Amino acid sequence: MNVEKQKRIPENLKKKQERDARLAEEQKKHESEQTQKDQQNAQYYLEHGKAHWESFQTQQKNLVDRKRAAKANNEVFVDDESKFLLVVRIKGINKVAPKERKILQLLRLRQIHNAVLVKNNKAVMNMLRRVEAYVTYGFPSHQTIRALIYKRGYGKINRQRIPLANNQVVEAGLGKVGIKCVEDLINEIWTFGAHFKEANNFLWPFKMNSPRGGLVSKRHQFLDNRGDQGPRDVYINELIAQML
């Protein structure tokens, strides 16, 4: 009789074992499907990554050729202005006026050293001018965008912050608009593609480190050569390199 009691398993423990076995089987099946999907998409990732890089190299070569042609003809070459900006918050929340605080929230700059990509248009520029005392911004390079996404990139899926550990995360968030891997995402951002808005909204604001060596002065304008506030054109890339 005592042996039978010892062998008897409580009902709640039995249910837990069955549930754990079922979840383990589902997880194993999911991992198997993901591995199979990775193998099927490996060629796609390789081909599209190569195509995007060759397209960028061609674009840079054409830019150099146009600059050389202008110089040969004694002309001034002015490149097209970037259609998007990289904005970095350099000040905290202390003594921020209500309107400026709201603008920073709309720009998704809720914390110090957060960085976001925004469209370069009149409406955004008016907002940036109101909060210049708290941010600095400029035109990011292709290398900067790649470094940000690969090193600091997180996606937004179901309102959760998910690291871009593999291409499945990108496909889960942006597959419906044809963006299936990280290289597609970088290309869509850099070229300001038709789905730039969706791609940018998918990216969580980049959480950066304090810049190595510190900032010069948060109270003065960068254009005065003695501060860090406001526009800094292509020199934003130097700041990001110090904050990665």
Steps between C-alpha positions, in 0.01 A plus 500: 500500500782738592677422169187594304477835683864577422451427129187712478575841335303805615261630237649852489853359454376274222343795319822700539707219349261468208506876443881516514529210256256668261683834517836331447364323192359827362830678562692223325263515205531881483883484505495239226275718284722805561813304404334380181382853422852637557642250254239594241559874544882482519531559126254790518699668778826456310370626166315800641786599729739491204256693278450774759875539553572516126224759461656712775848470344360605161329798660824610667696459177247714311528765770880510470476519120258794521730685740800446272305613194388817678857575609631444148246752367577754776153452644376459856341164575226495764371158600132438570403558862418186696129428540539389861687604814650327800404672826678434832377624837784647707313638803286339770149581619576762765338840443351409161204723411169320430492576126861396449440186707205411274706554186773272633234234568366535145854455368531187720790657688388417853844433648841661487731356230207359303536527122227487233466545125250762382389639166668818384199722436367837614276363776781298661748788467259733682479246782878461515552875522275508807708234677850588373613554859447129569606330177757493225436375148652453158527283190612142575724308261436152366766364736332665800161352414650153462682530832189622682277221371753221545636612839204680660205380293179387670165441334147569624275194484173497695625811686798304627870588454653204315873488408577454130677172573400345167316578180180331622440794735513744207276281286248464784473877533542616139442194282162639390677791324768282339782557750625155601852549636725754669665597169155577354432717804828691465439554130145624558622754755802618299312539170196656672283238332124485467472322835740723695224591746420136581868408527576796728198432723611138529839608636503572872683824596871425520634502857852641480788523747642825628752626241859401569683803634172670588314786333659842453214706646126433511425871540644626172439442132720267296520764228670735748791252520458481877193286563290203397144624447319529170593407141838354420450378140724201416695537826222305672686189379801583718276532807324169430836325460590620853167380641486148352 
